[in-house]
């Protein structure tokens, strides 16, 4: 097969879809990657692995209408030139713009990976509702390929798009996120005190970073030995990115430890006691929660779609209301005061990860999807 995987940005492809693409190569398929390259190193890395690559230059800020047109036409001409057997679209702009462009280019078999619906589904203003109205109709057009598989990571996204886009159940599949390498993210017993609470994500306000810091400020008044670690980097292309100056202020006043962008998250998790992701971003299934579970860490996250799908409430983690730092602080305090619960949740979280989040299973499912779609006559 000639498989084209289209993703918004290189680092997301490498962190979330690389094992799938490598497995397709190893199974004898020609694999092409179309994405936005942020570094020449990433481009060389993917070429050296054997992928043929195309630069999409997507404007992820969403502020430039001409950027949307550029992405659309790049996808269209890549489709015309490559004539792939399978097009695998991942993230919002590739799904929406690529979904239309590749159909117009004559691509007959398309896999749409819905990894969250994005910030347009957050706002409650009239303007936001109007935008959602048009975005939903764009999804309806983009997902209209006759020969398709639509992959969902949580039940809310599935029901919303299945209904609004009139997608039959036979074209829908559910996956538990992007998978975790269980040999890298291994189980570890809890480390010695003091309690260490970690948040790892892109540093956006919608990921609950402000609530995490506010909870830290509340709890450290009565228990200054608690350690709160923030892992990740700001995303300058996102309007909700946390200011580096604000992070410096939190560090200087002793509220948090800032570890920045790290590639050794498994080590950081193994040296922690609790993982927090108080997100209200419209997630697919947060990979960091799955990785924390694999390391045997209890998770505190929100009742929002995606987040709530990644934990078993009261068994592998705790769900709290979003945008509520007091509720988050209470949940953290409860777990630190109940170490037996912390231990039992950690063991249950590892078992849950082994059952649902194993990258080997996620990769095998994707290879099956490719074969299933390829064998459909067009």
Residue, then its C-alpha position, 0 to 999 in steps of 0.5 A: x500500500x501507499x499510505x499517506x499520514x497527514x498531521x498538523x506538526x512534526x513533534x505531534x507526529x513523532x510523539x503520537x503516531x510514529x510507532x504506527x508509521x514505523x510498523x507500516x514501513x516494517x510491513x512493506x508499505x510505502x509511507x509518506x508523511x505530510x506535516x509542518x516541520x519545526x526543525x530540520x533535525x525532525x525532517x532529517x530524523x524522519x527521512x533517515x527512518x525511511x519516510x518520504x516527507x512533504x512540508x504542509x506549513x500549517x498555521x496552527x494559530x488559525x488567524x490567517x485565512x490565507x494559511x487555510x487556503x495554502x494548507x488546502x491546496x498543498x493537500x490537494x496537490x499532494x493527493x494528485x501527485x501521490x495518488x495514495x491508496x490510504x490517506x490517514x488524517x490526524x488533528x483538526x486542520x488535516x481532518x477538515x481541510x485535508x478531508x475535503x482536499x483529498x476527496x477532490x484530488x480523487x483519493x478514495x479511502x480515508x481514515x479520519x483520526x478525531x483526537x479532540x475537537x479543539x478550542x472552537x468547542x470551548x466558547x459560550x459566546x454568540x460568536x463561538x456558537x456561530x463558529x461551531x455551527x459552521x465548523x460542524x458543517x465543515x466536518x460533515x463535508x470533510x468526513x463524507x468520503x464513501x470509503x472511510x473509517x472514523x477513529x474516536x478517542x472518547x464517547x462525547x466526540x463520537x456521539x457528537x460527530x456521528x449524529x451531526x455528520x450522519x456517520x453510520x456506526x459501521x464506519x466508526x471505531x473507538x481507540x484508547x488514545x495513541x498508546x503507551x510504550x509499556x516497556x518505557x513507562x514501567x511501574x514503580x513503587x512510590x518514592x520517599x516523601x515529600x509528596x510530589x505532584x506533577x502536571x505535564x502538558x503543553x502549557x495552555x490555560x485550557x490545560x488547567x495550568x492556572x488551576x494547578x498553580x492556584x491549588x498549589x498556592x492553597x495547599x502550600x500554606x498549610x503544608x509547605x513541603x509539598x512539591x508541585x512540578x510543571x513539565x512542558x513548554x508554552x505554545x507560542x502559536x496558541x492564543x491560550x499559551x501561558x506566558x514565560x514571565x508568569x512561569x518565572x513568577x511562580x518559580x520565584x515565589x516558590x509555588x512550583x518547580x518548572x522542569x520545562x520540556x522534557x523527553x524523560x517523562x517516565x523518570x519524572x513520573x516514577x519520582x512523583x506521587x500524583x499526576x494532575x491534568x485539570x484540563x478543560x481543553x476538548x481532549x481526545x484521550x490525553x496521552x500524559x494520563x495514559x503514561x502516568x497510569x502506566x507508571x502506576x500513578x494515581x491521576x487527578x483530572x476533570x470530568x471533561x470528555x477525554x479526561x474522564x474517559x482515561x480514568x476509572x473514577x475512584x479506582x485509578x484516579x479522581x475526577x474533579x470539576x473543571x476550572x475549580x482550583x479548590x476542588x483540585x486542592x481538596x482532591x490532592x489533599x485527600x490522596x496525600x492524607x490517604x497513602x493506602x488509597x494512593x498505592x491501590x490506585x497506582x496498582x489499578x492504574x497500571x493494570x488498566x494501562x496494560x489492558x487498554x493503553x498498550x502501544x502494541x495493541x494500538x499499532x496492530x489495530x491501525x494496521x488492521x484498519x489500513x488492510x480493511x479499508x484497502x480491501x474495499x473495492x472503489 
